C-alpha cells in the first residue's frame, strides 16, 4: 500500500516580496500534514526590500523553511534549482504572494494524485483575496471576463475534471522532470505555461480541483497592472516563437483587429475612406471594451464601472503585444535550443 503522506517539496520563487512572503509561508506552515514530510524551498532572487531577512527569520524558527539564493534572478531559475534540490516525491510550486483558505491543500494534493492516477495537478488561481482593494477587485473581475484571459485557459475552472496541464499545472511528481526536463531560463514570464505545454506534448494529463485552489493578490495600481501585462505579453510571445503551434485564430483576431488602427489612422489623414474605417474600427473596439465593463458593473456593482475600461484594455494589450511581436519577428531571431547545464544544485 502506498504512503498516504508522501514527502512534499514546496518551491516558492520570490523577489521583492517583503509585503506578502511572511503570510504566504504562514499559510504553508499551517497546513494539516505531517511536519517531517514537508520542506519549503524559498528561492530568493536579488531583492531591494527585506525579503531575505523576513524569510531568514522564519527559517530560524521553523527548519522546514529552507532559503536558497537564486542567482539567475528570474522565476524560471528558482523553479529549476528548487526542483533539482527537492527531496520530496511531489513538487508543488507556490508564488510568494498568495492567500490560502484551506488547511487541507497538502492532503488533498496527495489524495488527488493517487486517486486520479495522474502525475500533474492543475489548480484554479483566482484573484479574490479578502484583502483586495476596490481596484484589485475590479482587476479580478476583468481578468475573469471573456476578454480577460484566453479561451483555452483553465485557471478559473471551478469543477473537478481532467484537463490539459498547459495553462494551470502547478504540482508534479518528480518523474515529470525526468521526462520533460526543467524550466526554460530564457523566460521572464510564462515559464510555467511553456513547461506545462511540454508536459502536455509528452503525454501527461492533469486533474484540476478547487480542493487545491490558491488566491493571488492582484496588482494594486494601473501602472503595476500594465507592467505585469507587458511582461505576460512578452512571455506569450516567447511561447509562440518557441512553439508556433500554440498560436490560434482566436489569439490572432485581437491583434489583427487592433494593429490595423494606427495604419488606418495615418492613411485617414489623406483618405476619407480610411478615416471612416478607422473611426468604425475604433468605435467597435470601444463598444466591446465598454460592453464588457458595463456587464461586469451590472452584475457586481456600479462602483467598478469607471475602473473597468482601463483594466480591460490592459488585458487586451497583453494579447496585442504578444501576438503582434510574434507576427513581426521571424522564428530564426529567437535563441536556439536551451540547456539546463548552467543550473547546479
N, C-alpha and C positions, 0 to 999 in steps of 0.2 A: 504493500500500500504506500502511495506517495505521501511525502511530508505535507500536511495541511498548511504548514507555515514555512515555506521555502525562504531562504535569505533574500532580502531585497536591498538593492543598491539604488538610492535616490540621488540623482545628479542635478545640481542646481547651478546653472551658469549665471554669474552676476557681474555687473559693472555699475557703479554709482547707484546702488540700491539701498543706501542707508535708511531711507524712509520706510521701506517695506520688508526688508530681509529678516528682521527680528520676528515680525509677525508670521511670516511665511515659515520660518524654522519652528516657531512655536506650534503652528498647525501640524507640522510633520512629526515633531517630537511627541505630540499628544495623541497620536494615532493608537488605536487599540490593537497592538500587535506585539509579540514577544520582543523585548528590547535587544536581546542578543542576536536577533535575526534582521536587524536594520542597521545600515550605515548610510549617512547622508554626506555625500561628497560635494562640497561647495567650491566650484571653480571660479576664482576671483581674477578678473582682468584688472589692469591698472585703473584705479578709481581716484576721483578728485574729492570724494567725501570720506566718511568714516566707515565705509563698508568693511574694510579689512579689520578694523578694530571691533566693530559690532560682532562680526562672525567669530573673531578670535575669542571674545569674551564668552560667547555662548559655547564654543568648543571647550573652553576650560571647565565649564560646568557640566557638560554632557559629552562624553567621549564618542558618542555616535556621530557627532558632527566632526567632519574631517576636512578642513580647508586645504585647498591646493592652489598654487599660482597658475594662472592661465596666461602664458607669455605671448600667445597668439592674438590676444585682445578680443577676437570675435567669438560669439557664442558657439560657432561650429568647432572651434578649437577646444573649448571646455567640454563640449559634448563628446568629442573623440577621446580626449585624455581621460575623462571620467569613465567612459565605457571600458577603456583599457585597464584602468585601476580597479574597476569594480570586482568585488569578490562574491557578489550575490548571484543567484541563478536568474534573477529577474532584474532588469534595469528600468527605472522609472525616471522620466525627465519632468522637472517642475521648474518653472521660471521663478525669479526672485520676488515677483510682485503679484501674488495670488491670494484669494480668500477661499478658505475651505470650510464648509459647513457640515462635514461628515467625518466622524472619527473612525469609520469602518472602511475607508478607501483602501488601505493596505490589505485588509482581509478580503474585501470584495475583489481586489486585483488578483490575489492568489486563487480565489474560488472561480472567477470568471475564466481565467486562463485554463484551469483544469477542466471545468465543466463544459466549456465551449470548444475545447481542444484546438486552441489557436496559439500562435506564437507572438501575436501582436494584439494589444488592446488600443482602441481609439477612445477618445473621451470628448464629451461636449465641453466647450470652452466659452461660456457666456461672459458678458462684461457687466453683470448685475451684482455688484457688491453692495452691502448695506451702508457703505460709507460714501457712495457716489454723490457727487455734487449734481446740480441741475444740468450743467454742461456734460458731465460724464454720463448721466442717464440718457441725455439726448444722443450722445455718441453710441451708446449701447443700442438704442432703438434704431438708429440709422444703419448701423452695421448689420443688424438682423433683417433689414428690409430687402426687397427684391433687387435693389441696385447696390446694396452694401457689401455683398460677398458673392463669390462665384456660385453658379447654379449647381455645380457638382460638389460643392463643399458640404461636409457633414459635421462641422464644428458646432452647429446649432441644432443638432438632432436630439430629440428627447425620447425616442423609442429605442428599445433594445433590438439589435439586428446585426447581421453580418454586413460589413461594408468594405469597400476598397480603403486601404490604410492611408492613401496619399495625403489627404487634407488634415487628418486628425489623429494619426498614430502617435502614441506618446509612451507606451510601455512595451518592452521587448524581452523575450527570452534571450539568453546570451547566444544561442545558436544563430540568431538572426545576423549578428555582427560577423560570425564566422563565414556565413554565406554571402552577405551583401557588402561587407567592408564597413567603413565608417563615414563620417560626415565630410562633405566637400569643404576644404578650408578656404576656398575662393568666395564662399557665400557669406555675406554680412546679414542677410535676412533670407527667409525661405529655405534655409538649410535643412530644416526638418521635413518640409514638403519634398525637396529633392531626394533626401534619403528614403522617405516613405514611398516615393514613386519607384525607386529601385527595388524596394521590398515588394511592391506590387508586381513589378515586372519579373521578380524572382519566384512568383507564385504564392507568396504569403497572403493569407486573408486575415481580416481583423474583425473584432467584435466591439461594438460601441454600446455604452450603457451609462445612464445617469448616476449609477452607483459609484462611478469613478470620476464624476464631473468636478472641475475646479472653476473658479471665477476670477477673471483677470481685471485689474484696475485699468479703466480706460485712461487715455491721455487727458490731462486736466485743462488744456488750453488749445485753441485753434492752431496756434503756431506749432505746438508739440505734435498735434494730430497730423498736420500737413507733413512735418518731418518724418513721422512714422510711416505715413502713406507713401512718401517718396522712397524710403528705404524698402518698403514692401514691393513697390513697383519695380525697383531695380532688381530686387530678388526674383520676382516673377520673370523679369526679362532674362536673367541669367538661367533660370529654369528652362524657359522656352528656347534659349540659344543652345543649351546643352542637350535638351530633349525636345526636339522640334515637334514631335508628335503630341506634345501636351497642349499645343495651340488648337483652338476650335473656333468655329464660326461665331459662337456666342461671345467669345472673348474678343474677337476682332471687330465685331459690329460697332461697339462704342468708339474705338479708336478711329475706324474708318469714317464714322459719322462726325466726330468732333474735330479730327485733323483737317477736315475739309473747310472748317470755318475760317481760319486765317487766310487760306488761299482765296476763298470766295470774297472775303473782306477786302483783300488787296485788289483783286480783279474788279470788285464792285466800284472802286474809285473811278474806273474807266468804262464800266459796262453796267447799264441799268438792269440787265437780266441777272448778272452775277450778284448785284446788290440785292435784288429781290430774293434770290436763292439763299444768300447769306442771312437775310432777315428771317426767312422762313425756317431755316435750319436752327438759328439761334432761338427762335420762338418755340420750336418743337422741343429743343433741349431744356429750355426754361420751364415749359409745361410739364415735362417728365419729372424734373427735379422738384418743381413746385407741387405737383400732384402727389408724389411720394411723401413729401414733407407734410402736406395737408392731411393725407390719410393717417399718418402716424399721430399727428396732433389731435385728430378727431377721436382716435381710439385711446390715446394715452394722456391727453391734456394739452390745452392750448398754450400753456406756458412754454412748450417746446418749439412752437411754430417759428419764432424768429431765429432760433439757433439751427434748425434742421437743414435749411437750404445749403449753407456753407459747409456743414458736416457731410451732407450727402454728396456735394460736389467734390469733397476731398476723396471720398471713396471712388468716385468715377475717375478722378485724376490718376489714382493708382493704376487702374486698368489702361488708361490712355498712355501713361508713361511706359509701363511695362511692354505693352504690345506695340506702341509706336517705336520704341527702341528696337524691338525685335524686327520690325519691318524695315528699318533703316540701316541696320548693321548686318554685315554678312557673317555667316557661320564661322568662316575662317578667321575672323578677327578675335574670337574668343580663345582663351588658353586651351591647350591640348589636354589629354587625359591627365587627371590629377593623381597624386600619390599620397599615401598616408605615411611615407617614410620619415618626414621631418618630425612626426609625433613620437615621443618616447616617454614612457611612464617613469 
